[in-house]
Amino acid sequence: MILEVAIFDIVPGQEAAFEAQFAQAELIISQAKGYVRHELQRGIETDHKYVLLVRWETLEDHTEGFRQSPLFGQWRALIGSFFATPPAVEHFRLISER
């Protein structure tokens, strides 16, 4: 399983609108092949920053399957206008867990 970590810097003052649109966007991403689950967390010190954690079965399910599908366009259309800067996205594999 792969963990996608995406950091969203949202335009200040647009947090509530972003969260409302994300409620619709999460319905889209959850339809993608290889999607397992996700969580969205909001920053405490910087409240316009969010971290999206998405579990995928494989890296390709995200990078090729979702990112190159019509679902990604729908997803991005819902939340992309709220980004102050392009999201930083990296992928991780589990080494240890308790």
DOZAMI-95751 format. One line per 2 residues: number of its first residue (from 0); for each residue x, y, z of N, C-alpha, C. Coordinates in steps of 0.001 Angstrom, whole numbers, plus 500000, padded with zeros to 6 digits. Example, Ala and Ser with C-alpha at 12.3 -4.5 7.8 and 13.67 -1.06 7.14 Angstrom:
0	513190 494310 507800 512300 495500 507800 513200 496700 507800 | 512850 497750 507080 513670 498940 507140 512900 500030 507870
// end
This chain:
0	500841 498829 500000 500000 500000 500000 500891 501240 500000 | 500416 502282 499351 501156 503537 499192 500382 504656 499879
2	501122 505565 500499 500526 506749 501108 500893 507959 500272 | 499891 508637 499779 500079 509933 499103 499913 511013 500161
4	500875 511933 500217 500797 513071 501124 500768 514333 500265 | 499663 515062 500346 499516 516298 499581 499308 517449 500555
6	500090 518499 500381 499960 519683 501225 499304 520781 500397 | 498184 521251 500894 497416 522298 500225 497570 523601 500989
8	497978 524643 500305 498033 526000 500844 496825 526720 500250 | 495817 526940 501055 494553 527502 500584 494587 529029 500706
10	493978 529697 499760 493893 531158 499803 493269 531552 501144 | 493968 532381 501930 493423 532787 503228 492028 533396 503085
12	491154 532988 503991 489769 533450 503958 488847 532526 503183 | 489424 531565 502473 488634 530637 501661 488527 529233 502276
14	488944 529102 503517 488987 527785 504157 487607 527114 504222 | 486592 527843 504651 485247 527250 504785 484710 526817 503422
16	484925 527634 502409 484461 527286 501067 485224 526068 500534 | 486532 526020 500799 487330 524866 500384 486805 523594 501048
18	486565 523652 502347 486087 522472 503065 484732 522009 502538 | 483866 522936 502194 482561 522580 501630 482724 521884 500278
20	483602 522413 499443 483839 521794 498130 484559 520460 498274 | 485435 520350 499270 486148 519091 499475 485179 517967 499802
22	484092 518289 500496 483080 517273 500818 482528 516644 499539 | 482460 517405 498467 482030 516856 497172 483188 516156 496466
24	484379 516752 496556 485554 516190 495878 485921 514814 496427 | 485728 514606 497733 486098 513316 498300 485207 512188 497781
26	484009 512510 497357 483142 511502 496746 483692 511063 495393 | 484380 511968 494721 484966 511655 493416 486205 510785 493572
28	487134 511190 494429 488377 510426 494568 488099 509010 495077 | 487073 508871 495885 486774 507550 496449 486290 506550 495400
30	485969 507021 494205 485549 506142 493103 486729 505591 492307 | 487926 506131 492522 489094 505757 491720 489540 504327 492010
32	489987 503657 490968 490533 502307 491112 491761 502365 492013 | 491834 501462 492967 492976 501398 493860 492896 502309 495068
34	491872 503149 495114 491676 504016 496287 491322 503139 497479 | 491922 503431 498636 491625 502678 499853 490884 503567 500862
36	491485 504687 501222 490856 505627 502158 491656 506934 502170 | 491081 507943 502809 491786 509218 502910 491389 509935 504194
38	492175 510940 504518 491823 511866 505591 492385 513233 505232 | 491650 514260 505625 492073 515639 505417 492251 516263 506784
40	493408 516886 507005 493685 517534 508280 494029 518995 508038 | 493561 519847 508936 493800 521286 508826 494872 521711 509809
42	495736 522612 509372 496806 523103 510226 496292 523877 511427 | 497023 523793 512499 496688 524537 513713 497444 525860 513723
44	498757 525802 513550 499552 527028 513541 499273 527873 512291 | 499052 527223 511178 498749 527914 509915 497435 527346 509416
46	496329 528008 509741 495019 527401 509515 494549 527386 508064 | 495337 527939 507158 494982 527836 505743 495789 526726 505048
48	496525 525929 505831 497260 524781 505288 496543 523501 505678 | 496492 522590 504712 495838 521305 504912 496772 520206 504440
50	496631 519043 505055 497357 517858 504622 496317 516812 504245 | 496420 516331 503027 495560 515250 502553 496396 513980 502521
52	495929 512958 503217 496595 511659 503245 495683 510664 502536 | 496181 510078 501454 495379 509127 500690 496126 507809 500611
54	495454 506742 500949 496013 505393 500806 495563 504827 499464 | 496552 504356 498704 496318 503726 497405 496879 502311 497438
56	496282 501422 496684 496812 500060 496612 498207 500055 495995 | 498408 500839 494909 499714 500929 494254 499993 502381 493896
58	501255 502693 493647 501633 504034 493196 500947 504363 491879 | 500904 503389 490982 500302 503606 489665 498802 503879 489744
60	498133 503348 490767 496706 503656 490924 496501 505158 491077 | 497453 505821 491705 497346 507272 491844 497913 507992 490616
62	499187 507712 490290 499891 508499 489280 499382 508265 487857 | 498975 507054 487566 498485 506751 486213 496966 506606 486182
64	496431 505861 487147 494995 505608 487156 494177 506853 487431 | 494337 507415 488612 493536 508585 488990 493968 509844 488265
66	495257 510146 488285 495729 511415 487722 495478 511538 486223 | 495356 510427 485525 495131 510473 484079 493690 510137 483705
68	492806 510159 484680 491408 509812 484429 490526 511057 484436 | 489316 510932 483895 488361 512043 483968 488004 512418 485413
70	488110 511461 486329 487820 511759 487731 488736 512855 488269 | 490011 512830 487850 490947 513850 488334 490525 515241 487879
72	490077 515368 486656 489602 516667 486164 488420 517177 486966 | 487511 516280 487314 486353 516655 488127 486791 517075 489529
74	487711 516297 490081 488260 516571 491422 488912 517956 491456 | 489779 518185 490480 490538 519440 490438 489626 520632 490171
76	488581 520438 489373 487643 521526 489094 486922 521981 490363 | 486693 521065 491277 485993 521411 492520 486872 522167 493508
78	488160 521810 493597 488989 522395 494659 490187 523203 494173 | 490533 523092 492903 491744 523738 492395 491776 525245 492532
80	490642 525896 492448 490628 527364 492519 490951 527888 493916 | 490946 527025 494914 491241 527436 496286 492735 527403 496612
82	493548 526813 495739 494980 526670 496009 495708 528000 495809 | 496400 528458 496853 497216 529666 496743 498501 529362 495981
84	498983 528131 496116 500174 527653 495412 499884 526219 494961 | 500625 525719 493979 500406 524325 493582 500669 523376 494759
86	499835 522348 494913 500043 521399 496011 501391 520694 495898 | 501992 520423 497045 503199 519595 497113 502722 518170 497372
88	503115 517234 496491 502643 515852 496602 503838 514907 496580 | 503869 513999 497541 504887 512951 497587 504219 511651 497983
90	504915 510557 497698 504404 509220 498000 505360 508505 498949 | 504771 507690 499835 505557 506986 500843 505090 505543 500946
92	506036 504667 501343 505690 503279 501643 505996 503014 503103 | 505156 502206 503713 505262 501919 505132 506494 501108 505465
94	507217 501534 506472 508388 500810 506967 508075 500174 508317 | 507385 500919 509184 507105 500423 510525 505780 500994 511000
96	505058 500174 511775 503765 500625 512306 503507 499891 513622 | 502895 500559 514569 502521 499928 515849 501054 500054 516055
// end
